[in-house]
């Protein structure tokens, strides 16, 4: 099992995983699954109207891929993705967030990887900031930014 960011998960869920993840089972933290789900929704009239780089990427999916992604996120099949329940990692997530001054998304990712002894693969280099890399190294995690 490999823990991935939402960028790699998006491709894996529409059956176009990055080459380095081909044939591997992927896991996604709850927060990253939420980010992915939110990107598929109509932003509505509020602050979320501004579309980020990731939501614009989701906007570029074909209608068929959007449907497949929505189905697989709503009813995950471990053949495609495991969405990790965040509750068992709350304490570790908080400790990592406080220790390394990371976002909840970043801390949750590292806590889940550490608790399950999983490698972490990010498709997007921005997911692996210098602080995240340092924390992963100190936690003994195998973190790598992969290409498509």
C-alpha positions in Angstrom: 0.0 0.0 0.0 1.2 3.5 -0.9 -0.2 6.7 0.5 -0.6 9.3 -2.2 -1.6 12.9 -2.6 -4.9 13.9 -4.3 -3.1 14.5 -7.6 -1.8 10.9 -7.8 -5.1 9.6 -6.5 -7.1 11.5 -9.1 -5.2 9.7 -11.9 -5.3 6.3 -10.1 -9.0 6.5 -9.6 -9.7 7.1 -13.3 -7.5 4.2 -14.2 -4.5 6.3 -15.4 -2.0 6.0 -12.5 1.4 7.4 -12.8 3.8 4.8 -14.1 5.6 4.3 -10.8 2.2 3.5 -9.1 1.0 1.1 -11.8 -0.2 -2.1 -10.2 0.1 -0.8 -6.6 -2.7 -0.3 -4.2 -3.1 3.3 -3.1 -4.4 4.9 0.0 -5.7 8.4 0.5 -6.1 10.3 3.8 -9.6 11.5 4.6 -8.6 15.1 4.2 -7.1 14.5 0.8 -10.2 12.6 -0.3 -12.3 15.5 0.9 -10.1 17.9 -1.2 -10.7 15.7 -4.2 -14.4 15.4 -3.6 -14.8 19.2 -3.1 -13.0 19.8 -6.4 -15.7 17.9 -8.2 -18.5 20.0 -6.9 -20.0 23.2 -8.1 -18.2 25.9 -6.0 -21.4 27.8 -5.2 -21.6 31.5 -4.5 -19.1 31.8 -1.6 -15.4 32.0 -1.1 -15.0 28.6 -2.8 -15.9 30.1 -6.1 -12.2 30.7 -6.7 -10.8 27.6 -8.5 -7.4 26.5 -7.4 -4.9 24.7 -9.6 -6.1 21.4 -8.4 -9.8 22.2 -9.0 -9.0 23.4 -12.4 -7.2 20.1 -13.1 -10.4 18.2 -12.0 -12.4 20.5 -14.2 -10.4 19.2 -17.2 -11.6 15.6 -16.7 -13.9 14.1 -19.2 -17.5 13.7 -18.1 -16.9 9.9 -18.0 -13.8 10.3 -15.7 -15.7 12.8 -13.5 -18.5 10.2 -13.0 -16.0 7.4 -12.4 -14.2 9.5 -9.8 -17.4 10.5 -8.0 -18.6 6.8 -7.9 -15.2 5.6 -6.6 -15.0 8.3 -3.9 -18.6 7.8 -2.8 -18.2 4.0 -2.5 -14.5 3.3 -2.4 -13.4 -0.1 -3.5 -10.0 -1.1 -2.1 -9.0 -2.3 -5.5 -8.9 1.3 -6.5 -8.3 3.3 -3.3 -8.4 2.9 0.5 -9.7 6.1 2.2 -8.2 6.1 5.6 -10.3 6.8 8.7 -8.6 9.8 10.4 -9.8 9.0 13.9 -7.0 6.5 14.9 -4.4 9.0 13.9 -5.8 12.1 15.6 -3.2 12.2 18.4 -0.3 11.5 16.1 -1.6 14.1 13.6 -1.8 16.7 16.3 1.7 15.9 17.6 3.2 16.0 14.2 1.4 19.3 13.4 2.6 20.9 16.6 6.2 19.6 16.3 6.8 20.5 12.7 4.3 23.4 12.2 2.5 21.6 9.3 -1.0 22.0 8.0 -3.6 19.5 9.1 -3.5 17.9 5.6 0.3 17.5 5.8 0.3 16.2 9.4 -2.5 13.8 8.8 -0.6 12.4 5.7 2.6 11.8 7.7 0.8 10.4 10.7 -1.2 7.9 8.7 2.0 6.8 6.8 3.9 6.4 10.0 1.1 4.4 11.7 0.8 2.0 8.8 4.4 1.9 7.7 3.5 3.0 4.2 5.5 4.8 1.7 4.3 8.3 0.6 4.2 9.3 -3.0 3.3 12.8 -4.1 2.6 13.7 -7.7 2.6 17.4 -7.0 6.0 18.8 -5.8 4.1 21.4 -3.8 2.7 18.6 -1.6 6.3 17.9 -0.4 7.5 21.2 1.0 10.9 21.4 2.7 9.2 21.2 6.1 7.2 18.1 5.1 10.3 16.5 3.7 12.3 17.2 6.9 9.4 15.9 9.1 9.1 12.7 6.9 12.9 12.1 7.2 12.9 12.5 11.0 9.9 10.2 11.2 11.7 7.6 9.1 9.2 7.8 6.2 9.9 6.9 2.6 8.6 10.1 0.8 9.1 10.7 -2.9 7.8 13.1 -5.5 7.0 11.1 -8.6 6.3 12.1 -12.2 3.4 11.2 -14.3 
